[in-house]
Amino acid sequence: MGKLLSILRGPQEKTDIFVDFEYAQPTESEAETYHSVDSALMRSKQILLDMQSYKGAMSEIREAINNPQSEDLQRAAWLAVLRHVSNLKLYYDFSKELERIVTRLLGDLCSGDMTSAEHLEQQQSLFRQFAHILDFTLSFDEAKMTTPSVQNDFSYYRRKANHSRGEPEADASLEISNDIQGRMSLFFAESRPMMKCVSDATSRFVSEHKEIPLENTTETLAKMAAICRVMITTPEYRDRLSNSETVNFILRVMVGVLILYDHVHPMGAFAKTGTIDMEKYVKVLKTHASTTNLLDALKFTSKHFNDSTTPDHVKRAFA
């Protein structure tokens, strides 16, 4: 009962911590994890750029469907789709790597004898990396949601794959097993696939690592969200940011950790008796975010928003 009450009450530590999201460098104790994660974060930049500029093969597919007797148009559509599906496979594979990275970072940030505030203040480079993962996750999903050709391309690939294998133009290295095709199809069918991946990884982390108390993880996530909110709403901290885009970055991180908290905390992030004052976070988003995308992500990617324990005034705050 004592442990449950600890989880429900949540952290009582300070949140007025300035985290150097722009330049924090690893200490000696952080170096091994930091460098193992850093290479993946470098790849995430190119993956995000690719997703944001994804054009798809809708034109070629349309021509092939409208001209079923034209072998040239069928081949052109197939080759165009292959080029895009090779990228989709990279995105899917990277989501699996994200799961491993999230687990490793949470292990470092939530284990041991330090409080959540001490972890985040003393391991700022790892907090910064975790933040970059959430920034990538929400940014990727936002781009994917406005790109219907992703699912169109992959659906066309699945329909034609078995028929087209063996064609001289078909690169055998791009052949994807039926099992992976099914997994990729489920992945891209999600409106926010990367966020679901990271949420699932966080949920598995707390269920599989029994040696780390659940409250360690929930308090760390709650502390991350609170630090982000305070940094945005405190002029002294906001003025220390050298890049104006960092405010949007911190907003995305704040939403990301709130979503993760909602997935792993027994009561979620919206309950009246919980530790998260959701109305404060909604106010920050409405004041500082230029669009409603983050507010929508928080509402529709959460686990507990529609629960009966979510007060009506909290639901109205999202309107």
Wavefront OBJ file of the C-alpha trace (Angstrom):
o trace
v 0.000 0.000 0.000
v 2.867 2.371 0.819
v 4.368 1.909 -2.647
v 0.993 2.505 -4.310
v 0.455 5.684 -2.321
v 3.933 6.822 -3.312
v 3.064 6.326 -6.966
v -0.278 8.094 -6.642
v 1.085 11.064 -4.713
v 3.947 11.508 -7.111
v 7.086 13.628 -6.801
v 7.444 16.515 -4.405
v 10.897 17.635 -5.574
v 11.873 20.908 -7.161
v 11.145 21.480 -10.837
v 13.054 24.748 -11.315
v 15.905 23.046 -13.135
v 17.384 24.503 -16.303
v 18.270 21.656 -18.667
v 20.683 22.487 -21.440
v 18.749 20.837 -24.271
v 20.967 22.602 -26.808
v 24.506 21.819 -25.688
v 24.600 19.360 -22.747
v 27.594 17.020 -23.087
v 28.086 13.640 -21.409
v 30.033 13.126 -18.233
v 32.357 10.144 -17.992
v 29.625 8.004 -16.429
v 27.182 8.895 -19.225
v 29.607 8.481 -22.109
v 28.984 4.820 -22.986
v 25.214 5.180 -23.259
v 25.472 8.611 -24.861
v 27.718 7.499 -27.717
v 25.708 4.343 -28.375
v 22.562 6.444 -28.741
v 24.151 9.329 -30.621
v 24.645 7.455 -33.904
v 20.953 6.554 -34.001
v 19.963 10.156 -33.334
v 22.129 11.262 -36.251
v 20.249 8.843 -38.522
v 16.919 10.089 -37.196
v 17.588 13.510 -38.722
v 17.763 12.079 -42.242
v 14.771 9.814 -41.646
v 12.706 12.803 -40.544
v 13.770 14.834 -43.577
v 12.846 11.906 -45.839
v 9.432 11.557 -44.227
v 8.750 15.280 -44.422
v 9.585 15.303 -48.156
v 7.930 11.965 -48.995
v 6.139 12.273 -52.340
v 5.136 8.687 -52.970
v 4.268 6.915 -56.204
v 0.601 7.874 -56.427
v 0.964 9.202 -59.970
v 2.692 6.077 -61.260
v 0.223 3.806 -59.452
v -2.723 5.707 -60.920
v -1.321 5.382 -64.438
v -0.734 1.662 -63.957
v -4.258 1.059 -62.635
v -5.839 3.064 -65.462
v -3.764 1.246 -68.098
v -3.617 -2.405 -67.007
v -2.489 -3.594 -70.455
v 0.606 -1.401 -70.531
v 3.625 -3.387 -69.362
v 5.754 -0.248 -69.398
v 3.416 1.552 -66.999
v 3.124 -1.507 -64.750
v 6.911 -1.743 -64.562
v 7.291 1.989 -63.958
v 4.808 1.855 -61.065
v 6.509 -1.179 -59.557
v 9.981 0.353 -59.698
v 8.708 3.656 -58.296
v 7.003 1.857 -55.418
v 10.134 -0.201 -54.723
v 12.160 2.969 -54.219
v 9.673 4.257 -51.664
v 9.139 0.946 -49.905
v 12.876 0.670 -49.319
v 12.554 3.889 -47.303
v 9.458 2.621 -45.490
v 11.414 -0.464 -44.457
v 14.154 1.805 -43.078
v 11.560 3.735 -41.070
v 10.106 0.518 -39.666
v 13.549 -0.875 -38.808
v 14.445 2.377 -37.084
v 11.324 2.107 -34.926
v 12.665 -1.212 -33.629
v 15.977 0.460 -32.834
v 14.118 3.224 -30.992
v 12.594 0.618 -28.712
v 16.055 -0.553 -27.643
v 17.311 3.003 -27.204
v 14.333 4.047 -25.073
v 14.846 1.040 -22.830
v 18.527 1.830 -22.360
v 17.979 5.515 -21.597
v 15.150 4.826 -19.165
v 17.365 2.296 -17.410
v 20.051 4.915 -16.858
v 17.638 7.715 -15.928
v 15.385 5.739 -13.570
v 17.654 3.276 -11.747
v 19.939 3.712 -8.769
v 19.582 5.698 -5.574
v 19.280 9.211 -7.019
v 15.967 11.041 -7.003
v 14.334 11.856 -10.316
v 15.422 15.498 -10.017
v 19.009 14.443 -9.307
v 18.991 12.113 -12.321
v 17.733 14.800 -14.672
v 19.974 17.540 -13.301
v 23.133 15.418 -13.202
v 22.528 13.366 -16.364
v 21.498 16.192 -18.636
v 23.090 14.746 -21.760
v 20.975 11.583 -21.451
v 17.844 13.633 -20.740
v 18.751 15.666 -23.833
v 18.989 12.481 -25.915
v 15.682 11.180 -24.582
v 14.190 14.561 -25.451
v 15.534 14.341 -29.004
v 13.918 10.928 -29.398
v 10.540 12.365 -28.406
v 11.048 15.380 -30.662
v 11.791 13.046 -33.586
v 8.872 10.787 -32.684
v 6.235 13.518 -32.667
v 7.712 15.277 -35.700
v 7.828 12.047 -37.730
v 4.241 11.192 -36.830
v 3.036 14.674 -37.704
v 4.599 14.344 -41.167
v 3.246 10.823 -41.645
v -0.305 11.889 -40.791
v -0.317 14.325 -43.693
v 1.166 11.833 -46.163
v -1.502 9.333 -47.289
v 0.776 8.036 -50.039
v 2.736 6.104 -47.391
v -0.067 3.586 -46.917
v -1.051 3.708 -50.584
v 2.482 2.811 -51.662
v 2.799 -0.026 -49.199
v -0.642 -1.425 -50.003
v 0.262 -1.466 -53.703
v 3.572 -3.151 -52.879
v 1.832 -5.892 -50.908
v -0.642 -6.556 -53.707
v 2.048 -6.775 -56.361
v 5.015 -8.199 -54.451
v 4.518 -11.896 -55.131
v 3.628 -11.263 -58.765
v 6.586 -8.959 -59.381
v 9.293 -11.031 -57.713
v 11.501 -12.490 -60.354
v 11.249 -9.444 -62.608
v 14.754 -8.454 -63.729
v 14.169 -4.896 -62.469
v 13.095 -6.063 -59.031
v 15.966 -5.796 -56.594
v 15.983 -8.998 -54.526
v 17.436 -7.093 -51.577
v 14.113 -5.285 -51.254
v 12.077 -8.451 -50.883
v 10.259 -8.373 -47.552
v 8.917 -11.500 -45.893
v 5.179 -11.889 -45.441
v 5.614 -11.677 -41.677
v 7.493 -8.365 -41.847
v 5.021 -7.069 -44.421
v 2.234 -7.710 -41.942
v 4.118 -5.965 -39.147
v 4.915 -3.001 -41.365
v 1.296 -2.776 -42.447
v 0.162 -2.576 -38.816
v 2.884 -0.055 -38.045
v 1.948 2.353 -40.844
v -1.782 1.884 -40.217
v -1.302 3.702 -36.906
v -1.979 7.422 -37.117
v 1.095 8.042 -34.919
v 3.247 4.925 -35.369
v 6.494 6.144 -33.797
v 4.718 7.395 -30.668
v 2.966 4.061 -30.296
v 6.323 2.339 -30.651
v 7.937 4.489 -27.941
v 4.864 4.181 -25.666
v 4.856 0.401 -26.020
v 8.592 0.271 -25.320
v 8.123 2.343 -22.155
v 5.276 0.108 -20.987
v 7.408 -2.989 -21.578
v 10.271 -1.352 -19.698
v 8.229 -0.954 -16.511
v 6.730 -4.441 -16.787
v 9.987 -6.262 -17.535
v 12.347 -4.387 -15.206
v 10.848 -5.263 -11.860
v 14.116 -4.334 -10.165
v 13.312 -0.680 -10.911
v 10.261 0.484 -8.904
v 7.416 1.791 -11.048
v 7.415 5.076 -9.168
v 10.993 5.699 -10.298
v 9.795 5.779 -13.893
v 6.563 7.693 -13.303
v 8.302 10.295 -11.145
v 11.051 10.740 -13.738
v 8.522 11.239 -16.544
v 6.454 13.633 -14.425
v 9.612 15.550 -13.531
v 10.601 15.794 -17.188
v 7.205 17.272 -18.055
v 7.324 19.738 -15.161
v 10.845 20.881 -16.039
v 9.760 21.505 -19.631
v 6.709 23.484 -18.506
v 8.733 25.622 -16.092
v 11.451 26.302 -18.673
v 8.850 27.557 -21.152
v 6.833 29.657 -18.706
v 9.790 31.200 -16.863
v 11.200 34.181 -18.795
v 14.579 33.843 -17.070
v 14.971 30.305 -18.424
v 13.419 30.979 -21.811
v 15.793 33.900 -22.368
v 18.770 31.569 -21.885
v 17.807 29.565 -24.966
v 19.974 30.567 -27.912
v 17.621 29.203 -30.589
v 13.979 30.268 -30.832
v 13.081 26.830 -32.240
v 14.140 25.298 -28.910
v 10.835 26.433 -27.374
v 8.928 24.316 -29.914
v 11.353 21.483 -29.242
v 10.649 21.668 -25.498
v 6.891 21.748 -26.148
v 7.148 18.523 -28.156
v 9.228 16.909 -25.427
v 6.713 17.982 -22.782
v 3.845 16.413 -24.725
v 5.857 13.273 -25.392
v 6.639 12.582 -21.746
v 3.037 13.326 -20.736
v 1.873 10.690 -23.218
v 4.392 8.181 -21.856
v 3.390 8.990 -18.274
v -0.254 8.413 -19.183
v 0.608 4.990 -20.591
v 2.535 3.707 -17.557
v 0.971 5.391 -14.522
v -1.881 3.352 -12.977
v -4.214 6.367 -12.982
v -2.847 8.051 -16.064
v -2.155 11.742 -16.551
v -5.702 13.127 -16.496
v -7.241 11.978 -13.213
v -8.281 14.637 -10.720
v -6.437 12.897 -7.895
v -3.259 12.424 -9.948
v -0.011 14.369 -9.756
v -0.248 15.946 -13.217
v -2.122 19.256 -13.308
v -3.161 18.764 -16.928
v -4.879 22.136 -17.235
v -1.536 23.873 -16.665
v 0.010 21.938 -19.528
v -2.920 22.608 -21.826
v -2.638 26.318 -21.043
v 1.065 26.240 -21.939
v 0.297 24.565 -25.267
v -2.483 26.999 -26.102
v -0.240 29.937 -25.217
v 3.023 28.896 -26.843
v 2.270 26.321 -29.575
v 1.575 27.740 -33.021
v -0.844 24.947 -34.001
v -3.135 22.451 -32.267
v -1.059 19.470 -33.432
v 0.564 18.861 -30.057
v -2.726 19.298 -28.209
v -4.298 16.753 -30.557
v -1.390 14.359 -30.063
v -1.781 14.573 -26.285
v -5.521 13.983 -26.519
v -5.662 11.233 -29.128
v -2.436 9.316 -28.368
v -3.127 9.072 -24.646
v -4.482 5.999 -22.929
v -6.740 7.525 -20.270
v -8.220 10.722 -21.746
v -11.648 9.157 -22.253
v -11.704 7.424 -18.871
v -14.489 8.248 -16.438
v -11.806 9.518 -14.025
v -10.952 12.398 -16.374
v -12.853 15.454 -15.094
v -15.127 17.269 -17.531
v -13.270 20.541 -16.984
v -10.057 18.877 -18.147
v -11.757 17.589 -21.297
v -13.212 21.029 -21.932
v -9.757 22.562 -21.621
v -8.770 20.734 -24.824
v -11.576 22.336 -26.829
l 1 2 3 4 5 6 7 8 9 10 11 12 13 14 15 16 17 18 19 20 21 22 23 24 25 26 27 28 29 30 31 32 33 34 35 36 37 38 39 40 41 42 43 44 45 46 47 48 49 50 51 52 53 54 55 56 57 58 59 60 61 62 63 64 65 66 67 68 69 70 71 72 73 74 75 76 77 78 79 80 81 82 83 84 85 86 87 88 89 90 91 92 93 94 95 96 97 98 99 100 101 102 103 104 105 106 107 108 109 110 111 112 113 114 115 116 117 118 119 120 121 122 123 124 125 126 127 128 129 130 131 132 133 134 135 136 137 138 139 140 141 142 143 144 145 146 147 148 149 150 151 152 153 154 155 156 157 158 159 160 161 162 163 164 165 166 167 168 169 170 171 172 173 174 175 176 177 178 179 180 181 182 183 184 185 186 187 188 189 190 191 192 193 194 195 196 197 198 199 200 201 202 203 204 205 206 207 208 209 210 211 212 213 214 215 216 217 218 219 220 221 222 223 224 225 226 227 228 229 230 231 232 233 234 235 236 237 238 239 240 241 242 243 244 245 246 247 248 249 250 251 252 253 254 255 256 257 258 259 260 261 262 263 264 265 266 267 268 269 270 271 272 273 274 275 276 277 278 279 280 281 282 283 284 285 286 287 288 289 290 291 292 293 294 295 296 297 298 299 300 301 302 303 304 305 306 307 308 309 310 311 312 313 314 315 316 317 318 319
